[in-house]
Amino acid sequence: KTVDLFKGDLYSTNANITCSGNMQLVNFTAEKSGGAWTVNGDLKLGTSSGTATLSQMSGTFTVNSGKWTRFESGSTSTLNLGGGTFATKRIHDAGAASASIVFDGGTLKANAYDSNGLIPQATINVTVKSGGAKVNANNYDVILNSAFNKDAESAGDLTVTGGGSAKFTNMGDLAGALTLEENTGIHWFDQDGAVSATPGFTSLALGAGSTVYLNGDATAVDAL
């Protein structure tokens, strides 16, 4: 079953909500601060005739590890990650007119392995604001195929945590600080999709056992 939320606004503070099936937002704005939301089916944002904005500001939002977060066909929808942790197996573009993820201090966490990627398509617009982007690989090797681009007021900070590794096939124009937690790896490529030994990051902080891969799996460095 699907729980449909139509035409409205929902502001949730420190509430714990569990949806046993799918959740679909249509012409709906939801802002969540604190608490824990769990969706045991797919999370569907918008429809061909409706938009959706979901803002995860603090606490946790978890989509069941076997399910997806979907920007629905024809929709114009946004996922704001302003704080806390948003956990999902995959964020999928099902043919949206516009699909956007905006990072401003929030964490995107892989809660299951997907061979196609955590963000498998390049059609999702990813923007990094002044709070930075955080990706928790959660001991998986995750793939992110959308370009990560800073907004006009941000340098574009990126933090990768959780062990495993994150493979960015398009680093976009990020030019802030890169931070890797202990035992975490990152593979980076420039905005043309080529391996880049001189990315735009202005600083690099490496935890113990972390690795930066500049040439597929063949070359690793521990400092720039």
N, C-alpha and C positions, 0 to 999 in steps of 0.2 A: 504494500500500500504506500501511497504518497501523501504526505501532508503538504498542502498547498497554502502559501501565505500570499494573499492578494491585496494590492492597493492599500498600503498603509506604512506606518513607521513603528518600529519596535526598538525600545531602548532598554537594555538588560544590564543590571548591575548586581554582581555576585550571585546570580541565579544559576542553578544547576538544572539543565534541561536535557532530556534524552528523547530522541525521535526513533521509534522502533523500525521505521521503514525509510523511504526516500523523503527528502525535504526539498521543496521547490519554492523559490522566491520569485514572484511575478509582480511588477510595478510596486516593488517593496524595498524599503530601506531598513536594515537591521544593524544596530550598533551594540556590540557586546563588550562590557567591561567586567573583569573578574568572573569568578565562577567557572563552570565546566559545561560546555555543550557537547553532546555526542549524537552523531547521526549514524545509524546502523545500516542505512542504505546509501544511495548516491545523493550528493548535494547538487541540486540543479539551480543555476542562476539564470533567470529570465526565460522568455519564450520568444517566438517570432514576432509577437505583438506586445511584448512587455520587457521592461528593464528590471535590473536588480542591483542593489549595492549592499554588500556585506562588509562591515568594518569590525575586525577583530582587534580590540584595543588592549586587553590584558586577560589573564586567565588562559584557559585552553579551549580550543575548538577542534574536535576530533571527528573525522570521517572514517567509518569502519575500514580496517586495514585491507579488506578485499574490495572496497568500493572506490568510486572516483568523485572528484569535484568537477562539474561540467559547466562550461559556458554554453548554453543551449543555442540551437540553430536560429539565426536571425536576430538574436538578442543583442542589446547594448548593455553590458554589465561590468561591474568593477568589484574586485576583492581588495580591500584595504587591510594591510598588515601593519598596524600601528603599535603593536605591543603584544606580549604574551606569545603563545605558540599555536599555530594552525597546522594540524597534522593530517596528512592524506597520502594515499598511494600514488595518485596521479592528478594533475590539473589538466583537463582535456578541453580543447576547443572543438565543439561539435558543429562548427559552421556559423559561429556568431558574427554579427555585423561588426561588433567591436568587443574585444575581450581584453580587460586590463587588470594587472596586478600592481598595486602600489605599496612599496615597502617604506616604512618610516619608523623603524625600530623593532618591528615584529619578526618572528622566526617562522620560516616554512620548514616543516619537519617531514621527512619521508617515514611513514609508519609501516611500509611494506616495500619489497623490491618489485619494480616494474621494468622489464627489459627495454621498453620503449622510452622510458624516462619519467622523471618526476614532473617535468614540463616537456612533453615530447614534441610539441609543435613550435615553429618559429612565428606563428601568427598571433600569439598572445603578447600584448604590449606590457613590458615590465619597466616600471619607473622606480628609481631609488631616490628618496628624499633625504633630508638632512639627518634623520635618525638612523640611516643606513639599512642595509639588507643583511639578514642572517639566515643561513641555510644549515639545518641539522641533518647530516647524511645518515645518522642513526646506524652506523656500522654497515651501511649498504654502499654500493658504488652507483651513485645517482647521476642522471644525465639531465641537463637543462638546456634546451635548444632555442629558447627565446633570447633575444638580445637584452642585456641588462644596461639600461641607460639612466644617467643621472638627470635630475631636473635642473632648472636654471639656477636654483639656490643651493645646490648640493654638490659636494666634491665626488660623492659616490663611494661611500665606505662599504666594504663587504667583509662579513665574518662567516667562516665555515667551521662547524662544530660537529661533535658526535661520533668521531671515528669514521672509518670508511673513507670515501672520497666523493668529491663533486666535480663533474666534468661540464664545463661551460663551453659550448660550441660557438658562442658569440659573446665576448665580454663587453661589447658595446663601447661606451665612452667613459666607463668608470675611471675616476682619477683620484680617489681618496686613499684610505688606509685599507690594506688587506691584512686580516687576522686569521690565523689558523689555530684551532685548539689542539691539544695533545693528540697524537696518533691519527691525525686527519690529513688527507691529501686533497690537492686541487689540481685539475688539469685546465689550463686556460688557452684560449684562442683569441685572436684579435677580431675586429668587426668585419673583416673580410673572410673569416673562417679559417685563416692560416695560423699555424703555431707561431706564437709571438714570444720572443725572448725579452722584449722591452715593452711590457704593458704600461698603461698609464698610471698605475698605482704609485703614490708618492712615498709610501712607507710599507714595510712588511714586518709583521710580528709573528713568530713561529713558536708554537708550543713544542715540548719535547716529543720527538718521534714524528713530527709532522713533515710533509713533503710537498714541494711544488714541482710539478711535472711540466717541462717546457717542450718535450718532444715525444708525445704519446706516452708510453710506459718506459721509454728507453733512458731518458735523461732526467735526473732529479737534482735539485739544488737545495741547499739549506739556508741560503741568504742571497739577496740581490746585490 
